[in-house]
Amino acid sequence: MIVGLLLAAGGARRFGSQKLVAPFRGRALVRHAAETLVRSTATTIVVVGRDAQMVRDALDGVVNRIVENPDWATGMASSVRVGIDAVPPDARAVLIALGDQPGVPPDIGRAVIAGWHESGKPIVAPRFRDGRGHPVLFAREVFDELRSLAGDVGARSVIERIPERVAEVVIDAEMPSDVDTPEDLDRLAAP
């Protein structure tokens, strides 16, 4: 089983309010990201933090499990740890996505999963025209490394630690935008 792990616990400091519940194309921003991940994985876990109840309400009926990160203010690493600890023991891998990236097509997650089956590598990431992005797959054999992360960092150090164990799936498109400011959301929502 491959578990989708959506990180949705951040403080949204640059946005000025909880960006994850901001309306985007008729639904909360985070709901778009969650619905995409649900289409790619057997089960989906969301890690919430700041404004946890608001984010939970925005995800009502979409995901299998929501876990709260009480230490969300310490940075993204704590959310990765909380998420990995919530993964069921029979999961073979996690596909980590970001709650503030609503424009990731579901076929990218499926391509990353296919790349894992084909390559046998413990880490698989999409390589867009403009760089490596999300979602990223991590096999169970690197879960302990993910649990050891600290600070306001994601899993980049785990990815970069041993390059030979990383497979990349080439995606012939620009990297999907994330939302950090209200202006980012306006740009993304523009026709």
C-alpha positions as CSV (number, residue, x, y, z in Angstrom):
1,M,0.0,0.0,0.0
2,I,1.2,3.5,-0.8
3,V,-0.1,6.3,1.5
4,G,-0.6,9.8,0.5
5,L,0.8,12.3,3.0
6,L,-0.4,15.9,2.7
7,L,1.5,18.5,4.7
8,A,-1.0,21.2,5.7
9,A,0.2,22.5,9.0
10,G,2.0,25.7,8.2
11,G,1.6,29.1,9.7
12,A,0.9,30.9,6.4
13,R,2.8,34.0,7.7
14,R,3.3,35.6,4.3
15,F,-0.4,35.1,3.4
16,G,-1.6,37.0,6.4
17,S,-4.4,34.4,7.2
18,Q,-4.8,30.7,6.9
19,K,-4.2,30.3,3.2
20,L,-5.2,26.6,3.1
21,V,-8.8,27.5,3.6
22,A,-8.8,30.5,1.2
23,P,-11.3,30.0,-1.6
24,F,-9.9,28.8,-4.9
25,R,-12.2,27.8,-7.8
26,G,-15.1,27.2,-5.5
27,R,-13.4,25.1,-2.8
28,A,-10.7,25.6,-0.2
29,L,-7.2,25.6,-1.5
30,V,-6.2,22.6,0.6
31,R,-9.1,20.6,-0.6
32,H,-7.8,20.7,-4.2
33,A,-4.4,19.3,-3.1
34,A,-6.1,16.6,-1.0
35,E,-8.5,15.5,-3.8
36,T,-5.6,15.1,-6.1
37,L,-3.6,13.0,-3.7
38,V,-6.6,10.8,-2.9
39,R,-6.8,10.0,-6.7
40,S,-3.2,8.7,-6.6
41,T,-3.0,6.7,-3.4
42,A,-4.7,3.9,-1.5
43,T,-5.2,6.0,1.6
44,T,-4.5,9.6,2.5
45,I,-3.3,11.2,5.7
46,V,-3.2,15.0,6.2
47,V,-1.1,16.7,8.9
48,V,-2.7,19.9,10.2
49,G,-1.4,22.4,12.6
50,R,-2.2,26.1,12.7
51,D,-6.0,26.7,12.5
52,A,-6.4,22.9,12.7
53,Q,-10.2,22.9,13.0
54,M,-10.6,25.2,10.0
55,V,-8.4,23.0,7.8
56,R,-10.2,19.9,9.1
57,D,-13.6,21.4,8.2
58,A,-12.3,22.3,4.7
59,L,-11.3,18.6,4.2
60,D,-14.5,17.1,5.5
61,G,-15.3,13.9,3.6
62,V,-12.2,13.9,1.4
63,V,-9.4,12.1,3.3
64,N,-9.0,9.0,5.4
65,R,-7.2,10.4,8.4
66,I,-6.2,13.8,9.8
67,V,-3.5,14.1,12.4
68,E,-2.5,17.2,14.3
69,N,1.0,18.5,14.7
70,P,1.2,20.3,18.0
71,D,4.7,21.5,17.1
72,W,3.8,23.0,13.7
73,A,5.4,26.3,14.6
74,T,8.9,24.6,14.7
75,G,8.8,24.0,11.0
76,M,8.0,21.5,8.3
77,A,10.2,18.8,9.6
78,S,7.9,18.3,12.6
79,S,5.0,17.7,10.2
80,V,6.9,15.2,8.2
81,R,7.7,13.3,11.5
82,V,4.1,13.4,12.7
83,G,2.9,12.2,9.2
84,I,5.4,9.4,9.0
85,D,4.5,8.2,12.5
86,A,0.8,8.1,11.4
87,V,1.5,5.8,8.4
88,P,0.1,2.3,8.9
89,P,2.7,-0.5,9.4
90,D,1.6,-2.2,6.2
91,A,2.4,0.8,4.0
92,R,5.3,0.3,1.6
93,A,5.8,3.9,0.8
94,V,4.4,7.5,1.2
95,L,3.8,10.0,-1.5
96,I,4.3,13.4,0.1
97,A,2.5,16.4,-1.3
98,L,2.0,20.0,-0.1
99,G,-1.3,21.5,0.9
100,D,-0.6,24.8,-0.8
101,Q,-0.1,23.4,-4.3
102,P,-3.6,23.0,-5.7
103,G,-2.6,22.7,-9.3
104,V,-0.7,19.4,-9.3
105,P,-2.5,17.1,-11.8
106,P,-3.3,13.6,-10.4
107,D,-1.3,11.9,-13.2
108,I,1.9,13.3,-11.7
109,G,1.5,11.3,-8.5
110,R,0.6,8.2,-10.5
111,A,3.7,8.8,-12.7
112,V,5.9,9.0,-9.6
113,I,4.4,5.8,-8.2
114,A,5.0,4.1,-11.5
115,G,8.6,5.4,-11.5
116,W,9.1,3.7,-8.1
117,H,7.8,0.4,-9.4
118,E,10.0,0.6,-12.5
119,S,13.2,1.9,-10.8
120,G,13.1,0.0,-7.5
121,K,14.8,3.1,-5.9
122,P,13.6,4.2,-2.5
123,I,13.0,7.8,-3.4
124,V,11.3,9.0,-6.6
125,A,10.6,12.7,-7.5
126,P,9.2,14.4,-10.5
127,R,11.6,16.5,-12.5
128,F,9.8,19.4,-14.2
129,R,11.2,21.6,-16.9
130,D,12.2,24.1,-14.2
131,G,13.4,21.7,-11.4
132,R,12.5,18.9,-9.0
133,G,9.2,19.2,-7.3
134,H,6.3,17.4,-5.6
135,P,4.9,15.0,-4.9
136,V,7.9,12.9,-3.8
137,L,7.7,9.2,-3.0
138,F,9.7,7.7,-0.1
139,A,9.8,4.0,0.5
140,R,9.6,2.6,4.0
141,E,13.4,2.0,4.1
142,V,13.9,5.8,4.4
143,F,11.2,6.5,7.0
144,D,13.7,6.6,9.9
145,E,15.6,9.3,8.0
146,L,12.4,11.3,7.6
147,R,11.8,10.9,11.3
148,S,15.2,12.4,12.1
149,L,14.5,15.7,10.3
150,A,14.5,18.9,12.4
151,G,13.8,22.5,11.9
152,D,12.0,24.4,9.1
153,V,13.1,22.0,6.4
154,G,11.3,19.5,4.3
155,A,12.8,16.2,3.1
156,R,15.3,17.7,0.6
157,S,18.3,16.6,2.8
158,V,17.1,13.1,2.7
159,I,16.7,13.3,-1.1
160,E,20.2,14.8,-1.6
161,R,22.0,12.6,0.9
162,I,22.7,9.7,-1.5
163,P,21.8,10.8,-5.1
164,E,22.2,7.2,-6.4
165,R,19.1,6.1,-4.6
166,V,16.8,8.7,-6.2
167,A,14.9,8.2,-9.4
168,E,13.4,11.1,-11.3
169,V,10.3,11.0,-13.4
170,V,10.6,13.6,-16.2
171,I,7.4,15.7,-16.5
172,D,7.3,17.9,-19.6
173,A,5.6,20.8,-17.9
174,E,6.5,23.7,-15.6
175,M,6.4,23.0,-11.9
176,P,3.0,23.6,-10.4
177,S,2.9,26.8,-8.4
178,D,2.5,26.9,-4.7
179,V,0.6,29.7,-2.8
180,D,2.5,31.8,-0.4
181,T,0.8,35.2,-0.7
182,P,-2.6,36.5,-1.7
183,E,-1.0,37.6,-5.0
184,D,0.1,34.0,-5.7
185,L,-3.5,32.9,-5.3
186,D,-4.8,35.7,-7.5
187,R,-2.2,34.7,-10.2
188,L,-3.2,31.0,-10.0
189,A,-6.9,31.8,-10.1
190,A,-6.6,34.0,-13.2
191,P,-8.0,32.5,-16.4
